[in-house]
Amino acid sequence: MGTTQQAAPAVTTPPAPGPRHTDGRTRERPLVLRLLARPEVGVFLGAVAVFVFFLIAAPSLRQGGSMATVLYQASTIGIMALPVALLMIGGEFDLSAGVAVITSALTAAMLSYQLTLNVWTGVIVALVVSLAVGAFNGWMLVKTGLPSFLVTLGTFLILQGVNLAVTKLVTGNVATDDISTMDGFDQARALFASSFDVGGVQVKITVVWWLVFAALATWVLLRTKYGNWIFAVGGNKESARAVGVPVTFTKISLFVVVGFGAWFVGMHQLFSFNTVQSGEGVGQELIYIAAAVIGGCLLTGGHGSAIGPVFGAFMFGMVQQGIVYAGWNPDWFKAFLGVMLLGAVLINLWVQRTATRR
């Protein structure tokens, strides 16, 4: 009787390890290129260069009080540059941002003084007005399909005229009355325009608010669904709408956020100086936009960060005050501004090309 032999199980030998072959799509980019892809890297390097330059050119800037002044100047620009940057990432502009700041301050001042109300009443009404202006800009944009440049240019002209005409009509002057003796002034001033001591140096509260708003904006952009919506509508709003992004809500809400920023900066100006000149604010919108562009936000939308405009605003404050401390003619500030803007655009272009090169 024959015996049945069972075949031994086959042993599969794993292939010898060797070099992994990847194509350009799966190969991990070097750390340097990944860092360069960040929109704030270029402006950070520029801010360091400007900082070192003026520390050498203006030795008095090395004092704590001088740096506090630089930070204060930067914060008044930076608070407003943050919502403007978010709007630019969403693919839009707001040319009415500068005069909208004055509109909010005028509203709070005249309502409180002329009606002898607690200043907090004026502050709240000014907030409603500022948010309404932002909502109007956004609504006009999505309903008409006009470029935001044209929509907000119209709002800019309207607010500029209203600011002057209504102030003259109500006060008989081009400026509001002093509200420093009104009820609630001290409490509002503590929130919007107070100072605190750090090592014997007085630092404005706006510096703290600036950094808080920057941290909040960064969290929104990088950690929330709304932040994804902002990048999506700025990149391609039709593609964003096709995948379910609420384009209309996102666009309008971004303009409302700009309105909030205008209100906050307006309240700071009012409670810092107790009165407001109705013709101010013209040209500030370009400063806010320039700070965002220098901070890495593309004019075409869909790219940028909240950290970049922080460095952009710091560069503005450093140059503006550095020229004064260096004893130079302050008229050179505009020339420096133009150089910084062109330099930032060229650096951002180089960074993008370098980061996307395989």
NORTA-V577216 format. One line per field, one symbol per residue. phi: phi as a letter, one per 40 degrees, with the letter a starting at -180 (. if undefined). psi: psi as a letter, one per 20 degrees, with the letter a starting at -180 (. if undefined). A space follows every 50 residues. Layout:
BEGIN
phi = ???
psi = ???
END
This chain:
BEGIN
phi = .cccccccccbccccccaccbbcccbccccdccccccccccccccccccc ccdccccbdcccccccccccccccccccccccccccccccgbbbcccccc dcdcccdcccccccbfbcccccccccccccccccccdcccccccgcccdc cccccdccccccdcccccccbgacbcccbccccgcccccccbacbbcbgg bcbcccccddccccccccccccbbcccccccccccacccccccgcccccc ccccccccccccccccccccccbgabccccgcgcdccccccccdchcccc ggaiaccdccccccccccccccccccgcccccdccccccccccccccccc cccccccc
psi = pqqppppqqppopqqpqapppqaihippqqhghhghipiigghghhhggg ggghhghnhiiiqghghhgghgghhhghghhghhgghhhjjrroijhghh ghggggggghggghjlrphhghgghhgggghhgghgggghghhhjqqhgg ghgghghghgggggghghggijrjqrqpjijqpighghhhghkrqqpokj pppqhhgghghghggghggghijqhhghgghghhgohghghhjjpngggg gghhhhhhhgghgghghgggihiirppijrhpihhhgggghgghjjpqhi rjparhhghghghhgghggghhgghikrpiiighghggggggggggghgg gghghip.
END
